[in-house]
């Protein structure tokens, strides 16, 4: 399956989504908010069910680390 990945990086968050490239159906979406502070990841499937919910201690993850987490998710 070919996948289209979308990332939107802000000053303290990264929002992301993955779509099936054939029919453009949403596969999953999520965000890491509070980067540089107490960051929290929420990953949901197309129906809104939470697939992953985790957090990092104050200041332990930066944008590069958050991107690594997203790619590995």
PQR file of N, CA, C, O and H, with PARSE charges and radii, in Angstrom:
ATOM      1  N   UNK A   1       0.845  -1.178   0.000 -0.4000 1.5000
ATOM      2  CA  UNK A   1       0.000   0.000   0.000 -0.0000 2.0000
ATOM      3  C   UNK A   1       0.885   1.234   0.000  0.5500 1.7000
ATOM      4  O   UNK A   1       1.834   1.329   0.778 -0.5500 1.4000
ATOM      5  N   UNK A   2       0.576   2.160  -0.859 -0.4000 1.5000
ATOM      6  CA  UNK A   2       1.258   3.457  -0.872 -0.0000 2.0000
ATOM      7  C   UNK A   2       0.532   4.392   0.077  0.5500 1.7000
ATOM      8  O   UNK A   2      -0.697   4.399   0.153 -0.5500 1.4000
ATOM      9  H   UNK A   2      -0.195   2.083  -1.492  0.4000 1.0000
ATOM     10  N   UNK A   3       1.319   5.184   0.803 -0.4000 1.5000
ATOM     11  CA  UNK A   3       0.767   6.065   1.830 -0.0000 2.0000
ATOM     12  C   UNK A   3       1.226   7.496   1.586  0.5500 1.7000
ATOM     13  O   UNK A   3       2.374   7.739   1.215 -0.5500 1.4000
ATOM     14  H   UNK A   3       2.317   5.178   0.741  0.4000 1.0000
ATOM     15  N   UNK A   4       0.322   8.426   1.798 -0.4000 1.5000
ATOM     16  CA  UNK A   4       0.647   9.850   1.777 -0.0000 2.0000
ATOM     17  C   UNK A   4       0.739  10.301   3.234  0.5500 1.7000
ATOM     18  O   UNK A   4      -0.213  10.147   4.000 -0.5500 1.4000
ATOM     19  H   UNK A   4      -0.611   8.228   2.099  0.4000 1.0000
ATOM     20  N   UNK A   5       1.886  10.857   3.608 -0.4000 1.5000
ATOM     21  CA  UNK A   5       2.079  11.357   4.965 -0.0000 2.0000
ATOM     22  C   UNK A   5       2.071  12.880   4.942  0.5500 1.7000
ATOM     23  O   UNK A   5       2.663  13.502   4.059 -0.5500 1.4000
ATOM     24  H   UNK A   5       2.659  10.982   2.986  0.4000 1.0000
ATOM     25  N   UNK A   6       1.396  13.473   5.921 -0.4000 1.5000
ATOM     26  CA  UNK A   6       1.298  14.921   6.030 -0.0000 2.0000
ATOM     27  C   UNK A   6       1.780  15.328   7.422  0.5500 1.7000
ATOM     28  O   UNK A   6       1.327  14.776   8.424 -0.5500 1.4000
ATOM     29  H   UNK A   6       0.915  12.968   6.638  0.4000 1.0000
ATOM     30  N   UNK A   7       2.699  16.293   7.482 -0.4000 1.5000
ATOM     31  CA  UNK A   7       3.197  16.830   8.750 -0.0000 2.0000
ATOM     32  C   UNK A   7       2.980  18.333   8.762  0.5500 1.7000
ATOM     33  O   UNK A   7       3.182  19.006   7.751 -0.5500 1.4000
ATOM     34  H   UNK A   7       3.067  16.742   6.668  0.4000 1.0000
ATOM     35  N   UNK A   8       2.568  18.854   9.904 -0.4000 1.5000
ATOM     36  CA  UNK A   8       2.399  20.289  10.084 -0.0000 2.0000
ATOM     37  C   UNK A   8       3.079  20.646  11.399  0.5500 1.7000
ATOM     38  O   UNK A   8       2.544  20.391  12.478 -0.5500 1.4000
ATOM     39  H   UNK A   8       2.404  18.308  10.725  0.4000 1.0000
ATOM     40  N   UNK A   9       4.261  21.238  11.294 -0.4000 1.5000
ATOM     41  CA  UNK A   9       5.035  21.582  12.489 -0.0000 2.0000
ATOM     42  C   UNK A   9       4.781  23.022  12.891  0.5500 1.7000
ATOM     43  O   UNK A   9       4.857  23.931  12.064 -0.5500 1.4000
ATOM     44  H   UNK A   9       4.695  21.446  10.418  0.4000 1.0000
ATOM     45  N   UNK A  10       4.483  23.223  14.153 -0.4000 1.5000
ATOM     46  CA  UNK A  10       4.320  24.546  14.720 -0.0000 2.0000
ATOM     47  C   UNK A  10       5.413  24.807  15.738  0.5500 1.7000
ATOM     48  O   UNK A  10       6.368  24.036  15.833 -0.5500 1.4000
ATOM     49  H   UNK A  10       4.422  22.484  14.825  0.4000 1.0000
ATOM     50  N   UNK A  11       5.287  25.872  16.491 -0.4000 1.5000
ATOM     51  CA  UNK A  11       6.333  26.240  17.448 -0.0000 2.0000
ATOM     52  C   UNK A  11       6.440  25.267  18.621  0.5500 1.7000
ATOM     53  O   UNK A  11       7.525  25.088  19.174 -0.5500 1.4000
ATOM     54  H   UNK A  11       4.511  26.498  16.414  0.4000 1.0000
ATOM     55  N   UNK A  12       5.334  24.638  19.007 -0.4000 1.5000
ATOM     56  CA  UNK A  12       5.388  23.694  20.133 -0.0000 2.0000
ATOM     57  C   UNK A  12       4.563  22.439  19.862  0.5500 1.7000
ATOM     58  O   UNK A  12       4.196  21.720  20.792 -0.5500 1.4000
ATOM     59  H   UNK A  12       4.452  24.783  18.558  0.4000 1.0000
ATOM     60  N   UNK A  13       4.272  22.175  18.585 -0.4000 1.5000
ATOM     61  CA  UNK A  13       3.498  20.980  18.264 -0.0000 2.0000
ATOM     62  C   UNK A  13       3.817  20.487  16.865  0.5500 1.7000
ATOM     63  O   UNK A  13       4.319  21.231  16.023 -0.5500 1.4000
ATOM     64  H   UNK A  13       4.570  22.759  17.829  0.4000 1.0000
ATOM     65  N   UNK A  14       3.515  19.221  16.637 -0.4000 1.5000
ATOM     66  CA  UNK A  14       3.555  18.640  15.298 -0.0000 2.0000
ATOM     67  C   UNK A  14       2.263  17.858  15.136  0.5500 1.7000
ATOM     68  O   UNK A  14       1.951  16.980  15.940 -0.5500 1.4000
ATOM     69  H   UNK A  14       3.107  18.616  17.321  0.4000 1.0000
ATOM     70  N   UNK A  15       1.517  18.184  14.095 -0.4000 1.5000
ATOM     71  CA  UNK A  15       0.305  17.440  13.759 -0.0000 2.0000
ATOM     72  C   UNK A  15       0.627  16.611  12.536  0.5500 1.7000
ATOM     73  O   UNK A  15       1.402  17.038  11.680 -0.5500 1.4000
ATOM     74  H   UNK A  15       1.770  18.898  13.443  0.4000 1.0000
ATOM     75  N   UNK A  16       0.038  15.425  12.445 -0.4000 1.5000
ATOM     76  CA  UNK A  16       0.365  14.535  11.344 -0.0000 2.0000
ATOM     77  C   UNK A  16      -0.831  13.656  10.992  0.5500 1.7000
ATOM     78  O   UNK A  16      -1.739  13.446  11.796 -0.5500 1.4000
ATOM     79  H   UNK A  16      -0.592  15.078  13.140  0.4000 1.0000
ATOM     80  N   UNK A  17      -0.797  13.153   9.764 -0.4000 1.5000
ATOM     81  CA  UNK A  17      -1.839  12.238   9.296 -0.0000 2.0000
ATOM     82  C   UNK A  17      -1.251  11.357   8.213  0.5500 1.7000
ATOM     83  O   UNK A  17      -0.266  11.719   7.569 -0.5500 1.4000
ATOM     84  H   UNK A  17      -0.060  13.323   9.110  0.4000 1.0000
ATOM     85  N   UNK A  18      -1.858  10.204   8.019 -0.4000 1.5000
ATOM     86  CA  UNK A  18      -1.471   9.294   6.945 -0.0000 2.0000
ATOM     87  C   UNK A  18      -2.727   8.895   6.193  0.5500 1.7000
ATOM     88  O   UNK A  18      -3.761   8.592   6.788 -0.5500 1.4000
ATOM     89  H   UNK A  18      -2.658   9.910   8.543  0.4000 1.0000
ATOM     90  N   UNK A  19      -2.613   8.902   4.858 -0.4000 1.5000
ATOM     91  CA  UNK A  19      -3.737   8.590   3.978 -0.0000 2.0000
ATOM     92  C   UNK A  19      -3.339   7.483   3.009  0.5500 1.7000
ATOM     93  O   UNK A  19      -2.177   7.390   2.612 -0.5500 1.4000
ATOM     94  H   UNK A  19      -1.773   9.148   4.375  0.4000 1.0000
ATOM     95  N   UNK A  20      -4.293   6.652   2.632 -0.4000 1.5000
ATOM     96  CA  UNK A  20      -4.094   5.670   1.589 -0.0000 2.0000
ATOM     97  C   UNK A  20      -3.948   6.444   0.278  0.5500 1.7000
ATOM     98  O   UNK A  20      -4.831   7.223  -0.080 -0.5500 1.4000
ATOM     99  H   UNK A  20      -5.236   6.728   2.954  0.4000 1.0000
ATOM    100  N   UNK A  21      -2.843   6.236  -0.438 -0.4000 1.5000
ATOM    101  CA  UNK A  21      -2.588   6.998  -1.660 -0.0000 2.0000
ATOM    102  C   UNK A  21      -3.550   6.636  -2.784  0.5500 1.7000
ATOM    103  O   UNK A  21      -3.766   7.443  -3.689 -0.5500 1.4000
ATOM    104  H   UNK A  21      -2.126   5.603  -0.147  0.4000 1.0000
ATOM    105  N   UNK A  22      -4.128   5.450  -2.746 -0.4000 1.5000
ATOM    106  CA  UNK A  22      -5.021   5.022  -3.810 -0.0000 2.0000
ATOM    107  C   UNK A  22      -6.363   5.733  -3.760  0.5500 1.7000
ATOM    108  O   UNK A  22      -6.829   6.268  -4.766 -0.5500 1.4000
ATOM    109  H   UNK A  22      -3.953   4.796  -2.010  0.4000 1.0000
ATOM    110  N   UNK A  23      -6.986   5.737  -2.585 -0.4000 1.5000
ATOM    111  CA  UNK A  23      -8.327   6.334  -2.467 -0.0000 2.0000
ATOM    112  C   UNK A  23      -8.373   7.543  -1.537  0.5500 1.7000
ATOM    113  O   UNK A  23      -9.443   8.100  -1.294 -0.5500 1.4000
ATOM    114  H   UNK A  23      -6.608   5.302  -1.767  0.4000 1.0000
ATOM    115  N   UNK A  24      -7.215   7.948  -1.017 -0.4000 1.5000
ATOM    116  CA  UNK A  24      -7.071   9.098  -0.120 -0.0000 2.0000
ATOM    117  C   UNK A  24      -7.846   8.956   1.190  0.5500 1.7000
ATOM    118  O   UNK A  24      -8.155   9.953   1.841 -0.5500 1.4000
ATOM    119  H   UNK A  24      -6.346   7.495  -1.215  0.4000 1.0000
ATOM    120  N   UNK A  25      -8.157   7.724   1.573 -0.4000 1.5000
ATOM    121  CA  UNK A  25      -8.851   7.478   2.841 -0.0000 2.0000
ATOM    122  C   UNK A  25      -7.882   7.706   4.004  0.5500 1.7000
ATOM    123  O   UNK A  25      -6.721   7.300   3.946 -0.5500 1.4000
ATOM    124  H   UNK A  25      -7.906   6.913   1.043  0.4000 1.0000
ATOM    125  N   UNK A  26      -8.368   8.355   5.052 -0.4000 1.5000
ATOM    126  CA  UNK A  26      -7.571   8.580   6.253 -0.0000 2.0000
ATOM    127  C   UNK A  26      -7.267   7.249   6.921  0.5500 1.7000
ATOM    128  O   UNK A  26      -8.170   6.443   7.148 -0.5500 1.4000
ATOM    129  H   UNK A  26      -9.311   8.685   5.099  0.4000 1.0000
ATOM    130  N   UNK A  27      -5.991   7.015   7.237 -0.4000 1.5000
ATOM    131  CA  UNK A  27      -5.582   5.817   7.959 -0.0000 2.0000
ATOM    132  C   UNK A  27      -5.461   6.110   9.450  0.5500 1.7000
ATOM    133  O   UNK A  27      -6.006   5.387  10.284 -0.5500 1.4000
ATOM    134  H   UNK A  27      -5.258   7.669   7.052  0.4000 1.0000
ATOM    135  N   UNK A  28      -4.736   7.183   9.774 -0.4000 1.5000
ATOM    136  CA  UNK A  28      -4.628   7.629  11.163 -0.0000 2.0000
ATOM    137  C   UNK A  28      -4.194   9.088  11.181  0.5500 1.7000
ATOM    138  O   UNK A  28      -3.720   9.632  10.183 -0.5500 1.4000
ATOM    139  H   UNK A  28      -4.293   7.770   9.097  0.4000 1.0000
ATOM    140  N   UNK A  29      -4.372   9.703  12.345 -0.4000 1.5000
ATOM    141  CA  UNK A  29      -3.963  11.099  12.537 -0.0000 2.0000
ATOM    142  C   UNK A  29      -3.541  11.279  13.983  0.5500 1.7000
ATOM    143  O   UNK A  29      -3.906  10.486  14.850 -0.5500 1.4000
ATOM    144  H   UNK A  29      -4.757   9.261  13.155  0.4000 1.0000
ATOM    145  N   UNK A  30      -2.784  12.310  14.232 -0.4000 1.5000
ATOM    146  CA  UNK A  30      -2.353  12.540  15.599 -0.0000 2.0000
ATOM    147  C   UNK A  30      -1.619  13.849  15.744  0.5500 1.7000
ATOM    148  O   UNK A  30      -1.524  14.651  14.815 -0.5500 1.4000
ATOM    149  H   UNK A  30      -2.488  12.954  13.527  0.4000 1.0000
ATOM    150  N   UNK A  31      -1.105  14.036  16.939 -0.4000 1.5000
ATOM    151  CA  UNK A  31      -0.354  15.248  17.239 -0.0000 2.0000
ATOM    152  C   UNK A  31       0.500  15.033  18.467  0.5500 1.7000
ATOM    153  O   UNK A  31       0.165  14.252  19.358 -0.5500 1.4000
ATOM    154  H   UNK A  31      -1.182  13.385  17.693  0.4000 1.0000
ATOM    155  N   UNK A  32       1.598  15.737  18.492 -0.4000 1.5000
ATOM    156  CA  UNK A  32       2.397  15.868  19.704 -0.0000 2.0000
ATOM    157  C   UNK A  32       2.345  17.340  20.053  0.5500 1.7000
ATOM    158  O   UNK A  32       2.800  18.183  19.280 -0.5500 1.4000
ATOM    159  H   UNK A  32       1.870  16.371  17.769  0.4000 1.0000
ATOM    160  N   UNK A  33       1.798  17.649  21.204 -0.4000 1.5000
ATOM    161  CA  UNK A  33       1.677  19.031  21.672 -0.0000 2.0000
ATOM    162  C   UNK A  33       2.565  19.234  22.893  0.5500 1.7000
ATOM    163  O   UNK A  33       2.901  18.281  23.596 -0.5500 1.4000
ATOM    164  H   UNK A  33       1.428  16.964  21.832  0.4000 1.0000
ATOM    165  N   UNK A  34       2.933  20.463  23.130 -0.4000 1.5000
ATOM    166  CA  UNK A  34       3.731  20.798  24.303 -0.0000 2.0000
ATOM    167  C   UNK A  34       5.205  20.464  24.161  0.5500 1.7000
ATOM    168  O   UNK A  34       5.888  20.224  25.156 -0.5500 1.4000
ATOM    169  H   UNK A  34       2.659  21.237  22.559  0.4000 1.0000
ATOM    170  N   UNK A  35       5.703  20.449  22.917 -0.4000 1.5000
ATOM    171  CA  UNK A  35       7.122  20.159  22.693 -0.0000 2.0000
ATOM    172  C   UNK A  35       7.964  21.210  23.407  0.5500 1.7000
ATOM    173  O   UNK A  35       7.716  22.410  23.288 -0.5500 1.4000
ATOM    174  H   UNK A  35       5.148  20.644  22.109  0.4000 1.0000
ATOM    175  N   UNK A  36       8.963  20.740  24.150 -0.4000 1.5000
ATOM    176  CA  UNK A  36       9.799  21.627  24.952 -0.0000 2.0000
ATOM    177  C   UNK A  36       9.260  21.811  26.358  0.5500 1.7000
ATOM    178  O   UNK A  36       9.954  22.321  27.237 -0.5500 1.4000
ATOM    179  H   UNK A  36       9.165  19.765  24.247  0.4000 1.0000
ATOM    180  N   UNK A  37       8.030  21.398  26.563 -0.4000 1.5000
ATOM    181  CA  UNK A  37       7.406  21.446  27.883 -0.0000 2.0000
ATOM    182  C   UNK A  37       7.068  20.004  28.265  0.5500 1.7000
ATOM    183  O   UNK A  37       7.910  19.118  28.123 -0.5500 1.4000
ATOM    184  H   UNK A  37       7.466  20.983  25.848  0.4000 1.0000
ATOM    185  N   UNK A  38       5.874  19.764  28.736 -0.4000 1.5000
ATOM    186  CA  UNK A  38       5.423  18.395  28.988 -0.0000 2.0000
ATOM    187  C   UNK A  38       4.672  17.921  27.752  0.5500 1.7000
ATOM    188  O   UNK A  38       3.458  18.093  27.642 -0.5500 1.4000
ATOM    189  H   UNK A  38       5.189  20.484  28.851  0.4000 1.0000
ATOM    190  N   UNK A  39       5.411  17.324  26.827 -0.4000 1.5000
ATOM    191  CA  UNK A  39       4.852  16.927  25.532 -0.0000 2.0000
ATOM    192  C   UNK A  39       3.923  15.721  25.692  0.5500 1.7000
ATOM    193  O   UNK A  39       4.141  14.848  26.532 -0.5500 1.4000
ATOM    194  H   UNK A  39       6.398  17.185  26.916  0.4000 1.0000
ATOM    195  N   UNK A  40       2.879  15.702  24.854 -0.4000 1.5000
ATOM    196  CA  UNK A  40       1.931  14.596  24.866 -0.0000 2.0000
ATOM    197  C   UNK A  40       1.573  14.210  23.440  0.5500 1.7000
ATOM    198  O   UNK A  40       1.278  15.060  22.600 -0.5500 1.4000
ATOM    199  H   UNK A  40       2.702  16.411  24.171  0.4000 1.0000
ATOM    200  N   UNK A  41       1.606  12.898  23.187 -0.4000 1.5000
ATOM    201  CA  UNK A  41       1.233  12.330  21.905 -0.0000 2.0000
ATOM    202  C   UNK A  41      -0.162  11.740  21.994  0.5500 1.7000
ATOM    203  O   UNK A  41      -0.492  11.050  22.959 -0.5500 1.4000
ATOM    204  H   UNK A  41       1.846  12.208  23.870  0.4000 1.0000
ATOM    205  N   UNK A  42      -0.981  12.011  20.987 -0.4000 1.5000
ATOM    206  CA  UNK A  42      -2.284  11.355  20.806 -0.0000 2.0000
ATOM    207  C   UNK A  42      -2.315  10.850  19.378  0.5500 1.7000
ATOM    208  O   UNK A  42      -2.112  11.624  18.442 -0.5500 1.4000
ATOM    209  H   UNK A  42      -0.713  12.571  20.203  0.4000 1.0000
ATOM    210  N   UNK A  43      -2.563   9.569  19.198 -0.4000 1.5000
ATOM    211  CA  UNK A  43      -2.672   8.954  17.887 -0.0000 2.0000
ATOM    212  C   UNK A  43      -4.039   8.300  17.798  0.5500 1.7000
ATOM    213  O   UNK A  43      -4.416   7.525  18.677 -0.5500 1.4000
ATOM    214  H   UNK A  43      -2.727   8.940  19.958  0.4000 1.0000
ATOM    215  N   UNK A  44      -4.793   8.610  16.731 -0.4000 1.5000
ATOM    216  CA  UNK A  44      -6.151   8.085  16.564 -0.0000 2.0000
ATOM    217  C   UNK A  44      -6.294   7.447  15.185  0.5500 1.7000
ATOM    218  O   UNK A  44      -5.663   7.878  14.219 -0.5500 1.4000
ATOM    219  H   UNK A  44      -4.486   9.239  16.017  0.4000 1.0000
ATOM    220  N   UNK A  45      -7.128   6.419  15.107 -0.4000 1.5000
ATOM    221  CA  UNK A  45      -7.429   5.841  13.801 -0.0000 2.0000
ATOM    222  C   UNK A  45      -8.486   6.685  13.105  0.5500 1.7000
ATOM    223  O   UNK A  45      -8.930   7.699  13.643 -0.5500 1.4000
ATOM    224  H   UNK A  45      -7.640   6.069  15.891  0.4000 1.0000
ATOM    225  N   UNK A  46      -8.883   6.274  11.926 -0.4000 1.5000
ATOM    226  CA  UNK A  46      -9.837   7.054  11.130 -0.0000 2.0000
ATOM    227  C   UNK A  46     -11.181   7.212  11.829  0.5500 1.7000
ATOM    228  O   UNK A  46     -11.889   8.190  11.586 -0.5500 1.4000
ATOM    229  H   UNK A  46      -8.522   5.450  11.489  0.4000 1.0000
ATOM    230  N   UNK A  47     -11.542   6.275  12.684 -0.4000 1.5000
ATOM    231  CA  UNK A  47     -12.803   6.354  13.406 -0.0000 2.0000
ATOM    232  C   UNK A  47     -12.726   7.153  14.697  0.5500 1.7000
ATOM    233  O   UNK A  47     -13.741   7.337  15.368 -0.5500 1.4000
ATOM    234  H   UNK A  47     -10.968   5.481  12.881  0.4000 1.0000
ATOM    235  N   UNK A  48     -11.530   7.634  15.059 -0.4000 1.5000
ATOM    236  CA  UNK A  48     -11.367   8.428  16.270 -0.0000 2.0000
ATOM    237  C   UNK A  48     -10.928   7.646  17.493  0.5500 1.7000
ATOM    238  O   UNK A  48     -10.747   8.227  18.563 -0.5500 1.4000
ATOM    239  H   UNK A  48     -10.705   7.484  14.514  0.4000 1.0000
ATOM    240  N   UNK A  49     -10.755   6.340  17.353 -0.4000 1.5000
ATOM    241  CA  UNK A  49     -10.300   5.516  18.477 -0.0000 2.0000
ATOM    242  C   UNK A  49      -8.840   5.823  18.783  0.5500 1.7000
ATOM    243  O   UNK A  49      -8.007   5.860  17.878 -0.5500 1.4000
ATOM    244  H   UNK A  49     -10.902   5.868  16.484  0.4000 1.0000
ATOM    245  N   UNK A  50      -8.530   6.041  20.052 -0.4000 1.5000
ATOM    246  CA  UNK A  50      -7.155   6.341  20.457 -0.0000 2.0000
ATOM    247  C   UNK A  50      -6.319   5.067  20.346  0.5500 1.7000
ATOM    248  O   UNK A  50      -6.631   4.043  20.954 -0.5500 1.4000
ATOM    249  H   UNK A  50      -9.206   6.010  20.788  0.4000 1.0000
ATOM    250  N   UNK A  51      -5.251   5.158  19.555 -0.4000 1.5000
ATOM    251  CA  UNK A  51      -4.331   4.042  19.370 -0.0000 2.0000
ATOM    252  C   UNK A  51      -3.113   4.158  20.267  0.5500 1.7000
ATOM    253  O   UNK A  51      -2.533   3.149  20.666 -0.5500 1.4000
ATOM    254  H   UNK A  51      -4.998   5.990  19.061  0.4000 1.0000
ATOM    255  N   UNK A  52      -2.724   5.380  20.583 -0.4000 1.5000
ATOM    256  CA  UNK A  52      -1.557   5.622  21.432 -0.0000 2.0000
ATOM    257  C   UNK A  52      -1.756   6.947  22.146  0.5500 1.7000
ATOM    258  O   UNK A  52      -2.256   7.913  21.569 -0.5500 1.4000
ATOM    259  H   UNK A  52      -3.195   6.200  20.258  0.4000 1.0000
ATOM    260  N   UNK A  53      -1.360   6.977  23.397 -0.4000 1.5000
ATOM    261  CA  UNK A  53      -1.467   8.181  24.226 -0.0000 2.0000
ATOM    262  C   UNK A  53      -0.318   8.112  25.215  0.5500 1.7000
ATOM    263  O   UNK A  53      -0.338   7.316  26.153 -0.5500 1.4000
ATOM    264  H   UNK A  53      -0.954   6.193  23.866  0.4000 1.0000
ATOM    265  N   UNK A  54       0.681   8.953  24.997 -0.4000 1.5000
ATOM    266  CA  UNK A  54       1.816   8.953  25.922 -0.0000 2.0000
ATOM    267  C   UNK A  54       2.359  10.356  26.098  0.5500 1.7000
ATOM    268  O   UNK A  54       2.019  11.268  25.344 -0.5500 1.4000
ATOM    269  H   UNK A  54       0.697   9.601  24.235  0.4000 1.0000
ATOM    270  N   UNK A  55       3.200  10.518  27.093 -0.4000 1.5000
ATOM    271  CA  UNK A  55       3.749  11.839  27.370 -0.0000 2.0000
ATOM    272  C   UNK A  55       5.211  11.722  27.772  0.5500 1.7000
ATOM    273  O   UNK A  55       5.709  10.645  28.100 -0.5500 1.4000
ATOM    274  H   UNK A  55       3.476   9.777  27.705  0.4000 1.0000
ATOM    275  N   UNK A  56       5.881  12.873  27.737 -0.4000 1.5000
ATOM    276  CA  UNK A  56       7.288  12.962  28.092 -0.0000 2.0000
ATOM    277  C   UNK A  56       7.446  14.038  29.153  0.5500 1.7000
ATOM    278  O   UNK A  56       6.711  15.026  29.165 -0.5500 1.4000
ATOM    279  H   UNK A  56       5.476  13.748  27.471  0.4000 1.0000
ATOM    280  N   UNK A  57       8.401  13.842  30.036 -0.4000 1.5000
ATOM    281  CA  UNK A  57       8.657  14.797  31.117 -0.0000 2.0000
ATOM    282  C   UNK A  57       9.066  16.151  30.555  0.5500 1.7000
ATOM    283  O   UNK A  57       9.489  16.256  29.404 -0.5500 1.4000
ATOM    284  H   UNK A  57       8.998  13.040  30.026  0.4000 1.0000
ATOM    285  N   UNK A  58       8.938  17.149  31.350 -0.4000 1.5000
ATOM    286  CA  UNK A  58       9.213  18.532  30.986 -0.0000 2.0000
ATOM    287  C   UNK A  58      10.550  18.689  30.275  0.5500 1.7000
ATOM    288  O   UNK A  58      11.604  18.422  30.853 -0.5500 1.4000
ATOM    289  H   UNK A  58       8.594  17.064  32.285  0.4000 1.0000
ATOM    290  N   UNK A  59      10.502  19.124  29.014 -0.4000 1.5000
ATOM    291  CA  UNK A  59      11.698  19.453  28.265 -0.0000 2.0000
ATOM    292  C   UNK A  59      12.513  18.280  27.748  0.5500 1.7000
ATOM    293  O   UNK A  59      13.630  18.490  27.273 -0.5500 1.4000
ATOM    294  H   UNK A  59       9.646  19.340  28.544  0.4000 1.0000
ATOM    295  N   UNK A  60      12.006  17.050  27.818 -0.4000 1.5000
ATOM    296  CA  UNK A  60      12.813  15.900  27.401 -0.0000 2.0000
ATOM    297  C   UNK A  60      12.673  15.549  25.926  0.5500 1.7000
ATOM    298  O   UNK A  60      13.369  14.654  25.445 -0.5500 1.4000
ATOM    299  H   UNK A  60      11.100  16.879  28.204  0.4000 1.0000
ATOM    300  N   UNK A  61      11.795  16.226  25.198 -0.4000 1.5000
ATOM    301  CA  UNK A  61      11.644  15.951  23.773 -0.0000 2.0000
ATOM    302  C   UNK A  61      11.568  17.270  23.005  0.5500 1.7000
ATOM    303  O   UNK A  61      10.838  18.190  23.372 -0.5500 1.4000
ATOM    304  H   UNK A  61      11.229  16.953  25.589  0.4000 1.0000
ATOM    305  N   UNK A  62      12.354  17.325  21.922 -0.4000 1.5000
ATOM    306  CA  UNK A  62      12.339  18.501  21.048 -0.0000 2.0000
ATOM    307  C   UNK A  62      11.667  18.119  19.731  0.5500 1.7000
ATOM    308  O   UNK A  62      11.148  17.010  19.602 -0.5500 1.4000
ATOM    309  H   UNK A  62      12.948  16.577  21.624  0.4000 1.0000
ATOM    310  N   UNK A  63      11.672  19.025  18.756 -0.4000 1.5000
ATOM    311  CA  UNK A  63      11.013  18.745  17.477 -0.0000 2.0000
ATOM    312  C   UNK A  63      11.640  17.545  16.759  0.5500 1.7000
ATOM    313  O   UNK A  63      10.930  16.736  16.161 -0.5500 1.4000
ATOM    314  H   UNK A  63      12.094  19.925  18.861  0.4000 1.0000
ATOM    315  N   UNK A  64      12.959  17.433  16.819 -0.4000 1.5000
ATOM    316  CA  UNK A  64      13.626  16.302  16.166 -0.0000 2.0000
ATOM    317  C   UNK A  64      13.212  14.986  16.820  0.5500 1.7000
ATOM    318  O   UNK A  64      12.917  14.010  16.130 -0.5500 1.4000
ATOM    319  H   UNK A  64      13.535  18.089  17.305  0.4000 1.0000
ATOM    320  N   UNK A  65      13.191  14.963  18.144 -0.4000 1.5000
ATOM    321  CA  UNK A  65      12.763  13.763  18.866 -0.0000 2.0000
ATOM    322  C   UNK A  65      11.303  13.438  18.618  0.5500 1.7000
ATOM    323  O   UNK A  65      10.937  12.269  18.489 -0.5500 1.4000
ATOM    324  H   UNK A  65      13.430  15.756  18.704  0.4000 1.0000
ATOM    325  N   UNK A  66      10.468  14.462  18.551 -0.4000 1.5000
ATOM    326  CA  UNK A  66       9.042  14.251  18.287 -0.0000 2.0000
ATOM    327  C   UNK A  66       8.843  13.671  16.892  0.5500 1.7000
ATOM    328  O   UNK A  66       8.009  12.787  16.696 -0.5500 1.4000
ATOM    329  H   UNK A  66      10.765  15.411  18.656  0.4000 1.0000
ATOM    330  N   UNK A  67       9.609  14.167  15.926 -0.4000 1.5000
ATOM    331  CA  UNK A  67       9.509  13.639  14.563 -0.0000 2.0000
ATOM    332  C   UNK A  67       9.937  12.176  14.527  0.5500 1.7000
ATOM    333  O   UNK A  67       9.312  11.371  13.837 -0.5500 1.4000
ATOM    334  H   UNK A  67      10.287  14.884  16.086  0.4000 1.0000
ATOM    335  N   UNK A  68      10.985  11.823  15.253 -0.4000 1.5000
ATOM    336  CA  UNK A  68      11.406  10.416  15.337 -0.0000 2.0000
ATOM    337  C   UNK A  68      10.309   9.549  15.926  0.5500 1.7000
ATOM    338  O   UNK A  68      10.073   8.437  15.454 -0.5500 1.4000
ATOM    339  H   UNK A  68      11.492  12.477  15.814  0.4000 1.0000
ATOM    340  N   UNK A  69       9.641  10.045  16.948 -0.4000 1.5000
ATOM    341  CA  UNK A  69       8.537   9.299  17.562 -0.0000 2.0000
ATOM    342  C   UNK A  69       7.402   9.086  16.554  0.5500 1.7000
ATOM    343  O   UNK A  69       6.829   7.999  16.484 -0.5500 1.4000
ATOM    344  H   UNK A  69       9.832  10.948  17.331  0.4000 1.0000
ATOM    345  N   UNK A  70       7.085  10.107  15.790 -0.4000 1.5000
ATOM    346  CA  UNK A  70       5.997  10.018  14.806 -0.0000 2.0000
ATOM    347  C   UNK A  70       6.352   8.996  13.725  0.5500 1.7000
ATOM    348  O   UNK A  70       5.528   8.152  13.373 -0.5500 1.4000
ATOM    349  H   UNK A  70       7.551  10.990  15.848  0.4000 1.0000
ATOM    350  N   UNK A  71       7.562   9.070  13.205 -0.4000 1.5000
ATOM    351  CA  UNK A  71       7.969   8.158  12.138 -0.0000 2.0000
ATOM    352  C   UNK A  71       7.991   6.716  12.651  0.5500 1.7000
ATOM    353  O   UNK A  71       7.692   5.783  11.906 -0.5500 1.4000
ATOM    354  H   UNK A  71       8.231   9.756  13.491  0.4000 1.0000
ATOM    355  N   UNK A  72       8.339   6.544  13.901 -0.4000 1.5000
ATOM    356  CA  UNK A  72       8.380   5.202  14.485 -0.0000 2.0000
ATOM    357  C   UNK A  72       7.027   4.702  14.939  0.5500 1.7000
ATOM    358  O   UNK A  72       6.876   3.518  15.239 -0.5500 1.4000
ATOM    359  H   UNK A  72       8.582   7.302  14.506  0.4000 1.0000
ATOM    360  N   UNK A  73       6.023   5.596  14.996 -0.4000 1.5000
ATOM    361  CA  UNK A  73       4.695   5.229  15.501 -0.0000 2.0000
ATOM    362  C   UNK A  73       3.926   4.392  14.505  0.5500 1.7000
ATOM    363  O   UNK A  73       2.790   4.000  14.775 -0.5500 1.4000
ATOM    364  H   UNK A  73       6.146   6.558  14.753  0.4000 1.0000
TER
END
